[in-house]
Amino acid sequence: MLLIALVLFGSVIGINMFKEKKISEFLANRPEPDYPVTVITAKAANWKPVIQAIGFIEPHQGVTLSSEQSGVIKKISFESGQKVKAGQPLVELDSDIEIANLQSSEANLPAAAAKYKRYKDLYQKGSVSQEDFDDAQASYLSLVAQIKSLKATIDQRDIKAPFSGVLGIRNVYLGQYVQPGTEIVQLEDTSVMRLVFTIPQNDISKVQVGQEVDISVDAYPNQVFKGAIKAIEPAVDSQSGLIQIQADIPNSDGKLLSGMFARANILLPEVPNQVTLPQTAITYNLYGDNVYIVRDVDGVKRAKQEVVTVGERTGGVAHILSGVKPGDVVVTSGQIHLSSDSKVKVVKDTATTPPAKIPML
C-alpha cells in the first residue's frame, strides 16, 4: 500500500511538472502581440488661446410692469408678445373719481388765485393783516399742490411702457381689480443682450474693454454669437477670487432670450508654431499626463510612453506645451491595452466615418 501511494503521488507530481514545462514552452514560443491603434501626426500650427467662462443671458433692459395704484382695469391697449415704443399706453385704470376731484380743484383755482393777488396788494398797502395775507397765500398754494397731486395720481393710473421693447404674456384682464404691486406684463429690450460671467483674478491682465467674445448657447449648437466686453468690475470678490465681466451681444434676429445658459470664449492674441493634439490622445493619471508616440524599433512599430505638459483645452483639442514635437506620430485611440514599448499596428480610424447606408430600425 505504501508503494502504491508513492507511485500515485509521484505520478501527480510528474504530470504537473510536465504541464508547467509545456506551458512555459508555449509562452516562450508565442509571437509578440501587436495592438491595433489609431494615430495622428503632430503638426505645428497657430494656436488661438481663449479664456473660457459660463454665465446667463440678460436683456439690455428688463422689467416686470406693475400697478402703483389700486383700481379696476378700464382699458388694455396691448397684446401678449407685442413690440411697443417708449411711452406707449398699456393699461388704464378707472380714474373717474380722481378726474372729478381734479376738475373741482381746478374750478376753485381762479378764485383762490384772485384772492391771493388781491390780499397781496392790500397787504402791501397796509389794508389787511399779515395773518389774512398768509391764509390767502396758503389756500392758493395748497390748491396748486393738490392739483399737481391729483394729476400725478391720474398719471400713475395710466401705465405706459418705460422703454421700447417686447412684451411678454399678459397677466391681467379687463375689469379686473388690481392692488399696488400686481404684476401686469414683462417688458424686455432684446435688441442688445448681455452676458455676465466671472473669470479668475489671474486672468485679469489678459482682458480689456472692447475685447471680442464668442458666445454659444445650447439652443443653437452650430452658431457662434459675436460679442464684446462692455464693462469689467473694478473689484475682485475677496471670497472667491473671481472678477465679474459684462459682454454685450447684438441680437437683431431675436434668437437670444434672457435666462439662457451660455458659454463664453474670450479671444486672446494668436500664438504661432504650437503643437495641438486631440484630447483623446492624452492619458490622464495620478502621476501626470502622458501620450504614446509610435516609433520604428528594428523595423517594428512600438509605442513609447512620454510625459507631456498640457496647456489650455478648447473643445476636443489640447495645447501641448512640452513632450511632443512636430512630426511625432501620436496614438489617439487604443491606449488602454498599451504599456511602454508595446508592439502596435496602425489601423484606420472609422469611428467618425458615417456609414454608406443608415440601417433600418
KEPALUM-989535 format. One line per field, with one value per residue (C-alpha): residue in three letters; x, y, z. Coordinates in pm, 1 decimal. Layout:
BEGIN
rest <- c(ALA;...)
x <- c(X;...)
y <- c(Y;...)
z <- c(Z;...)
REM end
This chain:
BEGIN
rest <- c(MET;LEU;LEU;ILE;ALA;LEU;VAL;LEU;PHE;GLY;SER;VAL;ILE;GLY;ILE;ASN;MET;PHE;LYS;GLU;LYS;LYS;ILE;SER;GLU;PHE;LEU;ALA;ASN;ARG;PRO;GLU;PRO;ASP;TYR;PRO;VAL;THR;VAL;ILE;THR;ALA;LYS;ALA;ALA;ASN;TRP;LYS;PRO;VAL;ILE;GLN;ALA;ILE;GLY;PHE;ILE;GLU;PRO;HIS;GLN;GLY;VAL;THR;LEU;SER;SER;GLU;GLN;SER;GLY;VAL;ILE;LYS;LYS;ILE;SER;PHE;GLU;SER;GLY;GLN;LYS;VAL;LYS;ALA;GLY;GLN;PRO;LEU;VAL;GLU;LEU;ASP;SER;ASP;ILE;GLU;ILE;ALA;ASN;LEU;GLN;SER;SER;GLU;ALA;ASN;LEU;PRO;ALA;ALA;ALA;ALA;LYS;TYR;LYS;ARG;TYR;LYS;ASP;LEU;TYR;GLN;LYS;GLY;SER;VAL;SER;GLN;GLU;ASP;PHE;ASP;ASP;ALA;GLN;ALA;SER;TYR;LEU;SER;LEU;VAL;ALA;GLN;ILE;LYS;SER;LEU;LYS;ALA;THR;ILE;ASP;GLN;ARG;ASP;ILE;LYS;ALA;PRO;PHE;SER;GLY;VAL;LEU;GLY;ILE;ARG;ASN;VAL;TYR;LEU;GLY;GLN;TYR;VAL;GLN;PRO;GLY;THR;GLU;ILE;VAL;GLN;LEU;GLU;ASP;THR;SER;VAL;MET;ARG;LEU;VAL;PHE;THR;ILE;PRO;GLN;ASN;ASP;ILE;SER;LYS;VAL;GLN;VAL;GLY;GLN;GLU;VAL;ASP;ILE;SER;VAL;ASP;ALA;TYR;PRO;ASN;GLN;VAL;PHE;LYS;GLY;ALA;ILE;LYS;ALA;ILE;GLU;PRO;ALA;VAL;ASP;SER;GLN;SER;GLY;LEU;ILE;GLN;ILE;GLN;ALA;ASP;ILE;PRO;ASN;SER;ASP;GLY;LYS;LEU;LEU;SER;GLY;MET;PHE;ALA;ARG;ALA;ASN;ILE;LEU;LEU;PRO;GLU;VAL;PRO;ASN;GLN;VAL;THR;LEU;PRO;GLN;THR;ALA;ILE;THR;TYR;ASN;LEU;TYR;GLY;ASP;ASN;VAL;TYR;ILE;VAL;ARG;ASP;VAL;ASP;GLY;VAL;LYS;ARG;ALA;LYS;GLN;GLU;VAL;VAL;THR;VAL;GLY;GLU;ARG;THR;GLY;GLY;VAL;ALA;HIS;ILE;LEU;SER;GLY;VAL;LYS;PRO;GLY;ASP;VAL;VAL;VAL;THR;SER;GLY;GLN;ILE;HIS;LEU;SER;SER;ASP;SER;LYS;VAL;LYS;VAL;VAL;LYS;ASP;THR;ALA;THR;THR;PRO;PRO;ALA;LYS;ILE;PRO;MET;LEU)
x <- c(0.0;285.8;443.4;116.9;73.9;425.6;362.9;38.2;190.3;489.1;261.0;68.4;391.3;526.5;212.3;210.7;578.6;513.7;219.8;423.7;706.0;474.0;303.0;640.5;747.5;419.8;454.1;820.2;743.2;424.5;460.2;451.5;101.3;51.6;-225.4;-439.2;-423.7;-516.6;-260.4;-218.1;95.8;164.5;197.2;290.3;0.7;-119.5;-296.8;-577.8;-585.7;-911.5;-1041.3;-1346.8;-1635.7;-2005.4;-2298.5;-2660.0;-2802.3;-2965.5;-3160.7;-3026.3;-3323.7;-3590.5;-3869.2;-4194.6;-4455.8;-4690.4;-4957.1;-4872.0;-5239.6;-5534.9;-5842.9;-6040.2;-5878.9;-6073.2;-5869.6;-5593.4;-5404.8;-5163.1;-5144.4;-4907.0;-4577.1;-4630.9;-4345.9;-4401.6;-4238.3;-4128.8;-4425.0;-4688.6;-5003.5;-5055.9;-5317.7;-5560.9;-5727.3;-6066.4;-5990.4;-6338.4;-6320.2;-5969.6;-6068.6;-6375.9;-6165.9;-5918.2;-6192.0;-6330.5;-5988.0;-5920.4;-6259.4;-6163.7;-5816.9;-5910.9;-6095.0;-5810.1;-5553.9;-5757.9;-5798.9;-5426.4;-5339.4;-5592.4;-5472.1;-5116.2;-5191.6;-5387.9;-5111.1;-4855.0;-5080.8;-5131.5;-5505.4;-5503.9;-5314.0;-5023.4;-5243.6;-5510.2;-5246.2;-5079.8;-5416.6;-5489.5;-5142.0;-5161.9;-5503.6;-5378.2;-5053.6;-5233.1;-5481.5;-5196.4;-5021.7;-5347.9;-5396.5;-5040.3;-5100.6;-5425.3;-5257.9;-4972.4;-5221.2;-5413.7;-5086.5;-4990.6;-5321.7;-5222.1;-4945.1;-4707.4;-4401.4;-4090.2;-3874.0;-3906.8;-3906.4;-4106.3;-4389.3;-4435.2;-4759.8;-5034.6;-5124.0;-5435.3;-5780.2;-6027.6;-6243.8;-6002.1;-5941.2;-5569.6;-5375.5;-5049.0;-4768.5;-4988.9;-4772.9;-4916.0;-4664.0;-4290.3;-4116.0;-3765.9;-3539.0;-3379.3;-3206.8;-2879.9;-2835.2;-2583.0;-2377.7;-2244.0;-1972.9;-1668.9;-1302.2;-1014.4;-824.6;-506.3;-650.9;-748.0;-433.2;-544.6;-883.3;-986.1;-1296.5;-1382.1;-1220.5;-1403.3;-1602.3;-1752.8;-2078.4;-2257.6;-2590.6;-2743.1;-3046.9;-2825.2;-2532.4;-2395.1;-2399.5;-2148.2;-2272.3;-2020.9;-1998.2;-1755.9;-1659.2;-1854.1;-1754.5;-1516.7;-1596.1;-1342.6;-1314.1;-1228.5;-1455.7;-1244.1;-1427.0;-1388.1;-1104.1;-1319.1;-1391.2;-1718.5;-1728.3;-2014.5;-2025.7;-2278.9;-2418.7;-2611.7;-2944.6;-3114.6;-3253.8;-3403.6;-3261.2;-3111.4;-3354.1;-3292.8;-3215.2;-3035.7;-2728.6;-2428.9;-2060.0;-1815.6;-1470.7;-1266.3;-1034.6;-667.5;-383.5;-283.2;35.7;231.4;402.9;227.0;159.9;-200.5;-349.6;-696.9;-780.4;-841.5;-466.3;-386.4;-395.8;-461.9;-349.1;-232.6;128.2;62.7;-48.2;114.0;82.5;206.3;436.8;481.8;842.7;1013.8;1246.1;1436.6;1159.5;883.2;634.5;638.8;455.3;674.2;510.7;600.7;504.6;351.8;259.9;-89.0;-192.2;-539.8;-812.1;-1069.6;-1343.0;-1175.6;-828.1;-548.0;-248.7;71.7;343.9;610.6;664.4;558.8;728.6;608.8;636.1;576.2;319.0;86.3;-167.7;-522.2;-713.5;-635.0;-411.0;-596.2;-403.9;-64.6;241.6;575.6;746.3;425.7;411.7;134.1;-45.7;-175.5;-534.6;-770.5;-999.0;-1354.8;-1531.2;-1640.6;-1697.8;-2072.6;-2199.9;-2285.3;-2634.7;-2820.5;-2954.6;-3327.9;-3464.6)
y <- c(0.0;236.9;156.8;224.1;554.9;662.2;572.3;770.4;1072.6;1064.1;1039.9;1354.0;1546.9;1430.9;1527.5;1877.7;1928.2;1816.8;2063.3;2353.4;2274.8;2266.9;2590.3;2762.7;2638.0;2766.9;3110.7;3131.9;3045.9;3254.3;3551.8;3901.9;4050.5;4374.0;4602.8;4796.5;5175.2;5487.8;5764.5;6126.7;6311.3;6614.8;6938.5;7295.1;7537.3;7872.0;7839.6;8074.9;8080.0;8164.9;8223.2;8006.9;8114.7;8047.0;8271.1;8357.5;8584.1;8904.9;9172.0;9521.6;9640.8;9428.6;9498.0;9348.8;9622.3;9651.5;9886.8;10169.4;10229.4;10008.5;10008.3;9842.8;9797.9;10015.4;9961.9;9726.7;9861.0;9576.8;9209.0;8942.5;8938.7;9282.0;9523.8;9863.4;10205.6;10407.2;10595.7;10382.7;10336.5;9979.5;9968.0;10232.4;10210.1;10365.7;10728.9;10887.0;10990.5;11135.6;11325.1;11469.3;11583.8;11740.2;11929.4;12054.2;12177.9;12343.4;12518.5;12670.1;12773.0;13107.6;13234.2;13131.0;13295.3;13617.6;13629.1;13575.1;13852.5;14092.1;14027.8;14071.2;14418.2;14510.1;14381.5;14595.0;14898.2;14800.6;14741.5;14376.3;14199.8;13959.6;13673.1;13733.4;13754.8;13429.9;13248.3;13358.8;13258.1;12919.1;12845.3;12925.0;12726.4;12432.6;12421.1;12431.9;12141.7;11947.6;11983.5;11857.5;11561.6;11467.3;11492.5;11268.9;11017.3;11006.8;10968.5;10671.9;10506.5;10513.8;10252.1;10320.7;10144.8;10296.4;10197.8;10031.3;9653.4;9331.6;9245.2;8903.4;8726.9;8945.7;8857.9;9078.0;9106.6;9382.3;9470.3;9307.7;9482.7;9517.6;9607.4;9807.1;9575.0;9349.0;9214.3;9310.7;9204.8;9154.5;9410.3;9348.8;9535.6;9247.6;9449.3;9401.3;9121.4;9098.7;8810.6;8846.8;8597.4;8565.2;8485.1;8416.3;8722.5;8575.6;8635.5;8999.6;9122.8;8939.9;9111.7;9466.1;9660.1;9607.7;9263.6;9015.3;8731.6;8424.8;8309.2;7979.2;7853.7;7507.5;7622.2;7694.4;7449.3;7525.5;7905.3;8134.4;8475.4;8758.4;8998.8;9237.2;9314.8;9620.5;9652.3;9499.8;9505.5;9731.6;9497.8;9130.0;8914.8;8851.9;8525.7;8354.5;8546.2;8599.4;8918.3;8990.6;9087.1;9201.2;9144.0;9295.9;9080.2;9224.6;9042.7;9186.8;8845.8;8794.1;8443.2;8509.0;8517.9;8625.5;8344.7;8128.5;7942.3;8044.2;7964.5;8244.6;8229.5;8545.7;8553.3;8621.0;8704.8;8415.4;8220.2;8077.9;7736.6;7545.8;7171.4;7064.2;6717.5;6569.8;6529.2;6157.9;6118.9;6221.5;5969.1;6117.8;5954.0;6043.2;6078.8;6326.7;6344.9;6126.4;6015.5;5719.8;5803.4;5540.5;5481.8;5222.1;4999.3;4746.0;4757.6;4707.6;4979.7;5029.8;5274.2;5478.7;5644.0;6012.8;6261.6;6582.4;6922.7;7027.8;7392.0;7510.5;7289.1;7414.6;7180.2;6848.6;6997.5;7038.4;7271.7;7075.6;7280.5;7009.0;6638.0;6625.5;6788.7;6836.5;6515.4;6277.9;6005.2;6002.3;5733.5;5871.0;5555.6;5206.5;5322.6;5112.4;4796.7;4965.3;4990.6;5141.3;4952.1;4767.2;4647.0;4822.8;4800.6;5122.7;5093.0;5336.3;5531.3;5471.3;5569.1;5905.6;5792.0;5779.2;5455.1;5446.4;5331.5;5401.6;5072.7;5034.9;5023.8)
z <- c(0.0;77.5;-256.0;-440.9;-259.9;-354.9;-718.7;-731.6;-556.8;-790.1;-1093.8;-989.3;-937.5;-1270.8;-1459.7;-1304.8;-1387.7;-1746.2;-1777.4;-1643.1;-1885.3;-2184.5;-2077.8;-2041.6;-2385.2;-2536.6;-2380.0;-2480.2;-2842.1;-2869.8;-3108.2;-2952.3;-2982.1;-3172.7;-3055.7;-3306.5;-3257.6;-3446.6;-3478.5;-3579.1;-3686.6;-3468.2;-3663.1;-3575.2;-3616.7;-3490.5;-3155.2;-3060.4;-2680.7;-2509.0;-2158.7;-2104.9;-1885.2;-1832.2;-1747.5;-1817.9;-2085.5;-1961.0;-2151.7;-2213.2;-2009.2;-1848.0;-1603.1;-1478.1;-1508.4;-1212.2;-1083.2;-840.4;-758.6;-679.9;-900.2;-1177.0;-1519.1;-1761.9;-2078.9;-2204.2;-2506.9;-2585.8;-2676.7;-2547.9;-2735.4;-2890.5;-2966.2;-2805.3;-2807.5;-2506.2;-2354.8;-2530.1;-2311.9;-2196.6;-1918.7;-1793.1;-1451.4;-1375.8;-1274.8;-1271.8;-902.1;-936.6;-1253.5;-1080.5;-783.5;-1023.6;-1205.6;-873.9;-763.7;-1098.3;-1076.2;-738.9;-856.4;-1028.3;-720.4;-489.5;-720.4;-740.3;-362.9;-312.5;-558.5;-404.5;-48.9;-161.0;-297.9;14.1;240.8;62.2;122.4;487.5;448.9;569.8;842.2;795.3;914.4;647.9;376.2;495.3;496.4;138.8;25.1;197.8;46.9;-302.1;-276.3;-113.9;-402.5;-659.0;-481.1;-462.5;-839.7;-901.9;-670.2;-847.3;-1187.7;-1067.4;-928.0;-1256.6;-1446.5;-1225.7;-1311.4;-1680.8;-1709.4;-2000.9;-2143.3;-1980.6;-2281.0;-2620.0;-2621.9;-2646.6;-2409.3;-2258.7;-2167.7;-2020.9;-1660.8;-1613.1;-1769.2;-1849.8;-1547.0;-1301.7;-968.7;-905.8;-595.1;-584.8;-698.1;-911.2;-1197.2;-1534.6;-1801.0;-1858.3;-2082.8;-2220.3;-2458.2;-2652.8;-2925.1;-2736.2;-2484.4;-2203.2;-2070.2;-1717.4;-1622.0;-1397.0;-1458.6;-1214.8;-1099.2;-1250.0;-1598.4;-1545.3;-1723.4;-2038.9;-2080.1;-2159.3;-2257.6;-2626.0;-2647.2;-2870.2;-2711.7;-2879.3;-2715.9;-2769.7;-2632.5;-2629.1;-2829.0;-3134.2;-3105.5;-3453.0;-3423.2;-3256.0;-3142.7;-3151.5;-2860.5;-2695.1;-2337.4;-2222.7;-1857.8;-1602.6;-1231.7;-1055.8;-755.1;-705.7;-490.1;-179.6;-104.1;-443.4;-608.5;-917.7;-1107.2;-1286.6;-1654.2;-1876.4;-2251.9;-2492.4;-2774.8;-3071.6;-3100.5;-3407.4;-3505.7;-3158.8;-3111.3;-2768.6;-2477.1;-2121.0;-1880.8;-2139.3;-2016.5;-2229.3;-2270.8;-2344.1;-2500.7;-2461.9;-2764.1;-2687.8;-2933.7;-3160.5;-3076.1;-3378.7;-3417.4;-3140.3;-3114.5;-3063.1;-3019.5;-2982.5;-2617.1;-2679.4;-2734.3;-2375.9;-2093.4;-1751.1;-1428.1;-1078.0;-1191.7;-1471.6;-1832.2;-2096.4;-2456.2;-2659.3;-2950.6;-3221.5;-3331.9;-3551.3;-3345.7;-3560.3;-3818.3;-3562.1;-3463.6;-3088.7;-2864.0;-2630.7;-2332.7;-2297.7;-2026.1;-2164.5;-2026.8;-2134.5;-2152.7;-2242.7;-2381.3;-2628.2;-2741.6;-2824.3;-2879.9;-2625.8;-2644.9;-2579.0;-2409.6;-2392.8;-2454.2;-2821.0;-3117.3;-3475.8;-3677.6;-3385.0;-3453.6;-3153.4;-3061.8;-3048.5;-2950.3;-2823.1;-2536.0;-2279.6;-2384.5;-2416.8;-2199.6;-2290.8;-2579.4;-2673.9;-3033.0;-3222.6;-3554.2;-3705.5;-3829.1;-3995.6;-3766.7;-3886.7;-3564.9;-3704.7;-4063.9;-4137.8;-4289.5;-4657.8;-4571.1;-4249.4;-4107.1;-4068.0;-3715.9)
REM end
